[in-house]
Amino acid sequence: MTTTTALPPATRDRIASIDIVRGAVMVLMAIDHVRVYAGVPAGGPTPGLFFTRWVTHFCAPAFVFFAGSGIFLYAARVRDTAAVRRYLLTRGFLLVLLELTIIRFCWTFNVAYDRFVLAGVIWMLGWCMVLMTALAGRKPALVGWIGVAIAGLQQVFGFIPHALPAAVQQQAGWIWEFFYPAGYDTWPPPLAILYVIAPWLGVMAAGYGFGAIIQRDSAERRRRCLQIGLTMIGLFVVYAIVTAIQLRGQTNGAPVIFRVLNPAKYPVSQAFLLMTLGPAIAVLPLLERARGRLARALETFGRVPMFYYLLHIPAIHIAAVVVNAARGAGYHAAWYATAPYASVPPEARWSLALLYLTWGAVVALLYPACAWFNRAKTARPGSWRRYV
């Protein structure tokens, strides 16, 4: 028997501000991925290098958080918990498969899967969706607070496996490293895991709870978004002040402000989530009245984020081939054999100006394809396209 426990009345309304924010983070994400192929370091002592990396920090948290909101809104629309769970399982395992096969190939343009396989953000997103089957259909406030607790108390997961018998830890302790670092031997090569699951599951569950706020009337929604977003920003400011005081007098070649704005991402820290999700939520009320070409373009990208993701990596890789050929650097497959852990030699690195020029060209070229897919997906919302 199908259950619809805790699902609200069906709705088909979309909140444009959510799509605009999601589209903005997808566009910003491309900066970091162009940076990979440009050989530009992930941050640095100069403002240009530091903020080229820093602006992309907002991408993964917003991507995962609003994916959770999307799950709630999908559940509210179909009002069939069993169907939602089937969708999450199917799409989750599909994303994991795509990450380990097609996406990995697009990063490297080689088929040496025995030497390097990346488990990146799409891997993490897929497994979070699979695990969300246990929470989908529950009361959104409960799911949201569970998510906040998981993300906020994530370090607890590092101690859990140590309660197991020593023999089990010796044989299988490394498996827990997929979920959260616990000090065991890392996963076996060739698999390289960039995102552990636990804190991001918390972010997705929190986003699911936030979905109920999205459904409220516009005035209440704006008030709650500002309340939540500004509270998170305020907490990060407190963290920043305390951290700056602790770092006073210490020198390591980087300004204190850069160190304060660079909390741990792997695994993602609470400070990192406050820094990124607070502004992403607080800006929603301002974007509800956004108009114009830029807003429409970002909204289009935000309505088809996975389609955009699947296109942008091969597009950037091809663009790198073209740019390097134009610069006379030729094509060196070894530079990108383990991308996004690229190894471009210093003399072949691009300038920031060239990086941003290439980024703008790639995003502009992706827009027509995303607009087409958005129209096709809107015309047939129940088709296979809902999995992309």
KESEDO-227357 format. One record per residue (C-alpha): x, y, z. Coordinates in steps of 0.05 Angstrom, whole numbers, plus 5000, padded with zeros to 4 digits. Example, Ala and Ser with C-alpha at 12.3 -4.5 7.8 and 13.67 -1.06 7.14 Angstrom:
BEGIN
+------+------+------+
!    x !    y !    z !
+------+------+------+
! 5246 ! 4910 ! 5156 !
! 5273 ! 4979 ! 5143 !
+------+------+------+
//
This chain:
BEGIN
+------+------+------+
!    x !    y !    z !
+------+------+------+
! 5000 ! 5000 ! 5000 !
! 5027 ! 5069 ! 4982 !
! 5035 ! 5119 ! 5038 !
! 5036 ! 5194 ! 5035 !
! 5057 ! 5207 ! 5106 !
! 5073 ! 5280 ! 5121 !
! 5070 ! 5302 ! 5049 !
! 5036 ! 5370 ! 5040 !
! 4985 ! 5387 ! 4986 !
! 5009 ! 5380 ! 4915 !
! 5041 ! 5440 ! 4883 !
! 5071 ! 5456 ! 4815 !
! 5095 ! 5526 ! 4830 !
! 5169 ! 5539 ! 4822 !
! 5206 ! 5592 ! 4862 !
! 5247 ! 5631 ! 4811 !
! 5296 ! 5655 ! 4864 !
! 5317 ! 5583 ! 4879 !
! 5331 ! 5570 ! 4806 !
! 5370 ! 5635 ! 4800 !
! 5415 ! 5618 ! 4859 !
! 5424 ! 5547 ! 4834 !
! 5441 ! 5574 ! 4765 !
! 5490 ! 5624 ! 4794 !
! 5528 ! 5570 ! 4832 !
! 5531 ! 5526 ! 4770 !
! 5561 ! 5584 ! 4731 !
! 5611 ! 5599 ! 4787 !
! 5629 ! 5525 ! 4791 !
! 5655 ! 5529 ! 4719 !
! 5707 ! 5580 ! 4742 !
! 5739 ! 5528 ! 4787 !
! 5738 ! 5475 ! 4733 !
! 5769 ! 5521 ! 4681 !
! 5821 ! 5536 ! 4735 !
! 5838 ! 5462 ! 4737 !
! 5854 ! 5459 ! 4663 !
! 5889 ! 5527 ! 4666 !
! 5937 ! 5500 ! 4718 !
! 5922 ! 5559 ! 4764 !
! 5932 ! 5541 ! 4838 !
! 5871 ! 5531 ! 4882 !
! 5879 ! 5596 ! 4919 !
! 5942 ! 5636 ! 4934 !
! 5971 ! 5696 ! 4970 !
! 5944 ! 5748 ! 4920 !
! 5872 ! 5772 ! 4919 !
! 5863 ! 5748 ! 4847 !
! 5884 ! 5677 ! 4861 !
! 5849 ! 5673 ! 4929 !
! 5781 ! 5699 ! 4907 !
! 5782 ! 5660 ! 4842 !
! 5779 ! 5599 ! 4886 !
! 5738 ! 5629 ! 4942 !
! 5677 ! 5648 ! 4900 !
! 5670 ! 5576 ! 4879 !
! 5664 ! 5552 ! 4951 !
! 5590 ! 5570 ! 4949 !
! 5576 ! 5518 ! 4895 !
! 5576 ! 5450 ! 4929 !
! 5537 ! 5471 ! 4992 !
! 5483 ! 5507 ! 4952 !
! 5480 ! 5451 ! 4901 !
! 5469 ! 5398 ! 4954 !
! 5424 ! 5440 ! 4999 !
! 5376 ! 5460 ! 4943 !
! 5378 ! 5388 ! 4917 !
! 5347 ! 5370 ! 4984 !
! 5294 ! 5424 ! 4975 !
! 5281 ! 5397 ! 4906 !
! 5268 ! 5328 ! 4935 !
! 5217 ! 5357 ! 4982 !
! 5182 ! 5396 ! 4927 !
! 5181 ! 5334 ! 4882 !
! 5150 ! 5294 ! 4940 !
! 5098 ! 5349 ! 4950 !
! 5081 ! 5346 ! 4876 !
! 5074 ! 5271 ! 4867 !
! 5047 ! 5257 ! 4937 !
! 5070 ! 5185 ! 4934 !
! 5126 ! 5167 ! 4983 !
! 5140 ! 5100 ! 4951 !
! 5148 ! 5134 ! 4883 !
! 5194 ! 5186 ! 4913 !
! 5238 ! 5133 ! 4944 !
! 5242 ! 5095 ! 4878 !
! 5262 ! 5159 ! 4844 !
! 5316 ! 5174 ! 4895 !
! 5345 ! 5104 ! 4890 !
! 5344 ! 5104 ! 4814 !
! 5372 ! 5174 ! 4806 !
! 5422 ! 5165 ! 4863 !
! 5453 ! 5101 ! 4834 !
! 5451 ! 5133 ! 4764 !
! 5492 ! 5192 ! 4789 !
! 5543 ! 5146 ! 4823 !
! 5549 ! 5107 ! 4758 !
! 5557 ! 5170 ! 4716 !
! 5611 ! 5196 ! 4763 !
! 5652 ! 5133 ! 4758 !
! 5645 ! 5126 ! 4682 !
! 5624 ! 5183 ! 4636 !
! 5642 ! 5241 ! 4681 !
! 5709 ! 5211 ! 4698 !
! 5723 ! 5202 ! 4623 !
! 5704 ! 5274 ! 4609 !
! 5753 ! 5298 ! 4662 !
! 5812 ! 5259 ! 4634 !
! 5795 ! 5238 ! 4562 !
! 5825 ! 5170 ! 4576 !
! 5799 ! 5101 ! 4594 !
! 5853 ! 5082 ! 4644 !
! 5802 ! 5066 ! 4698 !
! 5851 ! 5018 ! 4730 !
! 5897 ! 5076 ! 4746 !
! 5850 ! 5131 ! 4768 !
! 5776 ! 5137 ! 4785 !
! 5747 ! 5199 ! 4817 !
! 5690 ! 5199 ! 4867 !
! 5672 ! 5272 ! 4866 !
! 5612 ! 5316 ! 4879 !
! 5564 ! 5276 ! 4835 !
! 5585 ! 5211 ! 4871 !
! 5569 ! 5245 ! 4937 !
! 5504 ! 5273 ! 4912 !
! 5482 ! 5204 ! 4887 !
! 5497 ! 5169 ! 4953 !
! 5462 ! 5224 ! 4992 !
! 5400 ! 5213 ! 4949 !
! 5403 ! 5139 ! 4963 !
! 5408 ! 5151 ! 5037 !
! 5352 ! 5203 ! 5034 !
! 5304 ! 5146 ! 5019 !
! 5302 ! 5134 ! 5094 !
! 5280 ! 5205 ! 5107 !
! 5236 ! 5223 ! 5047 !
! 5163 ! 5229 ! 5066 !
! 5177 ! 5244 ! 5139 !
! 5157 ! 5310 ! 5170 !
! 5201 ! 5363 ! 5138 !
! 5218 ! 5397 ! 5204 !
! 5242 ! 5331 ! 5232 !
! 5284 ! 5316 ! 5171 !
! 5312 ! 5387 ! 5171 !
! 5334 ! 5383 ! 5244 !
! 5364 ! 5314 ! 5233 !
! 5404 ! 5345 ! 5177 !
! 5427 ! 5403 ! 5220 !
! 5448 ! 5354 ! 5274 !
! 5487 ! 5310 ! 5225 !
! 5524 ! 5369 ! 5195 !
! 5534 ! 5405 ! 5262 !
! 5558 ! 5343 ! 5301 !
! 5593 ! 5310 ! 5243 !
! 5658 ! 5297 ! 5281 !
! 5621 ! 5245 ! 5322 !
! 5621 ! 5200 ! 5261 !
! 5697 ! 5196 ! 5266 !
! 5691 ! 5158 ! 5333 !
! 5635 ! 5109 ! 5316 !
! 5675 ! 5055 ! 5281 !
! 5726 ! 5052 ! 5338 !
! 5672 ! 5022 ! 5381 !
! 5673 ! 4960 ! 5336 !
! 5714 ! 4898 ! 5353 !
! 5788 ! 4905 ! 5335 !
! 5785 ! 4849 ! 5283 !
! 5728 ! 4884 ! 5246 !
! 5766 ! 4950 ! 5247 !
! 5828 ! 4918 ! 5219 !
! 5791 ! 4884 ! 5162 !
! 5739 ! 4935 ! 5144 !
! 5754 ! 5000 ! 5180 !
! 5775 ! 5033 ! 5115 !
! 5704 ! 5026 ! 5089 !
! 5682 ! 5079 ! 5140 !
! 5729 ! 5128 ! 5107 !
! 5679 ! 5134 ! 5050 !
! 5629 ! 5161 ! 5101 !
! 5674 ! 5202 ! 5147 !
! 5749 ! 5204 ! 5164 !
! 5763 ! 5160 ! 5224 !
! 5839 ! 5150 ! 5219 !
! 5840 ! 5084 ! 5182 !
! 5879 ! 5067 ! 5120 !
! 5850 ! 5103 ! 5062 !
! 5808 ! 5071 ! 5007 !
! 5846 ! 5027 ! 4958 !
! 5873 ! 5056 ! 4894 !
! 5855 ! 5074 ! 4840 !
! 5794 ! 5106 ! 4874 !
! 5803 ! 5178 ! 4898 !
! 5747 ! 5204 ! 4941 !
! 5740 ! 5279 ! 4944 !
! 5675 ! 5284 ! 4984 !
! 5658 ! 5241 ! 5044 !
! 5584 ! 5228 ! 5053 !
! 5563 ! 5244 ! 5125 !
! 5564 ! 5320 ! 5129 !
! 5535 ! 5328 ! 5059 !
! 5477 ! 5281 ! 5077 !
! 5464 ! 5330 ! 5133 !
! 5464 ! 5389 ! 5084 !
! 5415 ! 5353 ! 5038 !
! 5369 ! 5334 ! 5095 !
! 5370 ! 5406 ! 5120 !
! 5352 ! 5429 ! 5050 !
! 5294 ! 5380 ! 5050 !
! 5268 ! 5413 ! 5113 !
! 5278 ! 5481 ! 5081 !
! 5232 ! 5460 ! 5025 !
! 5172 ! 5469 ! 5072 !
! 5193 ! 5542 ! 5081 !
! 5196 ! 5551 ! 5006 !
! 5122 ! 5532 ! 5002 !
! 5099 ! 5586 ! 5049 !
! 5068 ! 5651 ! 5024 !
! 5118 ! 5701 ! 4996 !
! 5120 ! 5748 ! 5056 !
! 5131 ! 5691 ! 5106 !
! 5181 ! 5658 ! 5060 !
! 5222 ! 5722 ! 5053 !
! 5221 ! 5733 ! 5128 !
! 5244 ! 5663 ! 5145 !
! 5298 ! 5664 ! 5091 !
! 5327 ! 5728 ! 5119 !
! 5321 ! 5702 ! 5190 !
! 5358 ! 5637 ! 5175 !
! 5409 ! 5666 ! 5127 !
! 5428 ! 5726 ! 5170 !
! 5433 ! 5681 ! 5232 !
! 5482 ! 5636 ! 5195 !
! 5522 ! 5696 ! 5171 !
! 5523 ! 5723 ! 5242 !
! 5550 ! 5657 ! 5269 !
! 5604 ! 5657 ! 5216 !
! 5624 ! 5728 ! 5234 !
! 5632 ! 5706 ! 5306 !
! 5675 ! 5648 ! 5282 !
! 5715 ! 5696 ! 5238 !
! 5729 ! 5744 ! 5295 !
! 5751 ! 5689 ! 5342 !
! 5795 ! 5658 ! 5289 !
! 5826 ! 5725 ! 5271 !
! 5843 ! 5737 ! 5345 !
! 5875 ! 5668 ! 5350 !
! 5916 ! 5680 ! 5287 !
! 5939 ! 5749 ! 5308 !
! 6014 ! 5752 ! 5305 !
! 6021 ! 5688 ! 5266 !
! 6051 ! 5693 ! 5197 !
! 6052 ! 5641 ! 5143 !
! 6053 ! 5684 ! 5080 !
! 5978 ! 5694 ! 5074 !
! 5937 ! 5753 ! 5102 !
! 5894 ! 5736 ! 5162 !
! 5831 ! 5752 ! 5124 !
! 5848 ! 5699 ! 5073 !
! 5858 ! 5647 ! 5127 !
! 5793 ! 5666 ! 5162 !
! 5755 ! 5659 ! 5096 !
! 5785 ! 5591 ! 5083 !
! 5755 ! 5542 ! 5132 !
! 5763 ! 5467 ! 5120 !
! 5724 ! 5438 ! 5061 !
! 5750 ! 5366 ! 5059 !
! 5712 ! 5344 ! 5099 !
! 5667 ! 5404 ! 5098 !
! 5668 ! 5441 ! 5165 !
! 5612 ! 5475 ! 5201 !
! 5645 ! 5543 ! 5190 !
! 5649 ! 5529 ! 5115 !
! 5575 ! 5514 ! 5113 !
! 5557 ! 5577 ! 5152 !
! 5600 ! 5619 ! 5106 !
! 5569 ! 5593 ! 5043 !
! 5497 ! 5573 ! 5058 !
! 5481 ! 5635 ! 5099 !
! 5489 ! 5683 ! 5041 !
! 5456 ! 5634 ! 4992 !
! 5393 ! 5632 ! 5035 !
! 5393 ! 5706 ! 5054 !
! 5396 ! 5729 ! 4982 !
! 5333 ! 5691 ! 4961 !
! 5284 ! 5747 ! 4980 !
! 5324 ! 5797 ! 4938 !
! 5322 ! 5751 ! 4878 !
! 5247 ! 5741 ! 4879 !
! 5241 ! 5807 ! 4843 !
! 5300 ! 5795 ! 4796 !
! 5285 ! 5810 ! 4723 !
! 5324 ! 5818 ! 4659 !
! 5367 ! 5776 ! 4614 !
! 5418 ! 5756 ! 4667 !
! 5364 ! 5732 ! 4715 !
! 5330 ! 5693 ! 4660 !
! 5395 ! 5661 ! 4638 !
! 5413 ! 5640 ! 4709 !
! 5343 ! 5614 ! 4720 !
! 5350 ! 5571 ! 4658 !
! 5415 ! 5541 ! 4682 !
! 5384 ! 5530 ! 4751 !
! 5326 ! 5491 ! 4722 !
! 5372 ! 5440 ! 4690 !
! 5433 ! 5437 ! 4736 !
! 5451 ! 5365 ! 4723 !
! 5447 ! 5372 ! 4647 !
! 5492 ! 5433 ! 4653 !
! 5541 ! 5394 ! 4696 !
! 5545 ! 5337 ! 4647 !
! 5560 ! 5385 ! 4590 !
! 5607 ! 5434 ! 4623 !
! 5665 ! 5387 ! 4640 !
! 5676 ! 5361 ! 4568 !
! 5664 ! 5432 ! 4542 !
! 5717 ! 5460 ! 4588 !
! 5765 ! 5403 ! 4571 !
! 5756 ! 5415 ! 4496 !
! 5764 ! 5490 ! 4507 !
! 5830 ! 5477 ! 4543 !
! 5854 ! 5437 ! 4483 !
! 5836 ! 5494 ! 4436 !
! 5867 ! 5548 ! 4480 !
! 5932 ! 5509 ! 4490 !
! 5937 ! 5497 ! 4415 !
! 5927 ! 5571 ! 4402 !
! 5981 ! 5588 ! 4453 !
! 6028 ! 5539 ! 4420 !
! 6031 ! 5495 ! 4482 !
! 6004 ! 5434 ! 4446 !
! 5963 ! 5379 ! 4478 !
! 5993 ! 5340 ! 4536 !
! 5946 ! 5285 ! 4559 !
! 5990 ! 5271 ! 4619 !
! 5973 ! 5339 ! 4648 !
! 5901 ! 5318 ! 4656 !
! 5908 ! 5243 ! 4667 !
! 5882 ! 5250 ! 4738 !
! 5839 ! 5312 ! 4730 !
! 5813 ! 5349 ! 4770 !
! 5881 ! 5335 ! 4802 !
! 5915 ! 5366 ! 4741 !
! 5990 ! 5374 ! 4736 !
! 6001 ! 5432 ! 4689 !
! 6074 ! 5456 ! 4693 !
! 6083 ! 5528 ! 4718 !
! 6108 ! 5553 ! 4651 !
! 6045 ! 5530 ! 4616 !
! 5995 ! 5560 ! 4665 !
! 5945 ! 5610 ! 4640 !
! 5936 ! 5681 ! 4664 !
! 5874 ! 5698 ! 4704 !
! 5850 ! 5740 ! 4646 !
! 5853 ! 5681 ! 4599 !
! 5820 ! 5637 ! 4651 !
! 5760 ! 5684 ! 4658 !
! 5755 ! 5695 ! 4583 !
! 5751 ! 5620 ! 4571 !
! 5701 ! 5612 ! 4627 !
! 5655 ! 5665 ! 4597 !
! 5659 ! 5634 ! 4528 !
! 5643 ! 5564 ! 4554 !
! 5583 ! 5588 ! 4595 !
! 5556 ! 5627 ! 4536 !
! 5563 ! 5567 ! 4490 !
! 5527 ! 5522 ! 4540 !
! 5466 ! 5567 ! 4546 !
! 5430 ! 5548 ! 4481 !
! 5435 ! 5473 ! 4498 !
! 5409 ! 5485 ! 4569 !
! 5352 ! 5528 ! 4543 !
! 5332 ! 5473 ! 4494 !
! 5335 ! 5419 ! 4548 !
! 5295 ! 5463 ! 4596 !
! 5240 ! 5469 ! 4544 !
! 5240 ! 5395 ! 4530 !
! 5239 ! 5378 ! 4604 !
! 5182 ! 5427 ! 4617 !
! 5141 ! 5399 ! 4559 !
! 5148 ! 5327 ! 4585 !
! 5160 ! 5331 ! 4661 !
! 5147 ! 5257 ! 4672 !
! 5197 ! 5231 ! 4621 !
! 5267 ! 5204 ! 4630 !
! 5291 ! 5276 ! 4631 !
! 5272 ! 5283 ! 4704 !
! 5332 ! 5239 ! 4722 !
! 5381 ! 5289 ! 4690 !
+------+------+------+
//
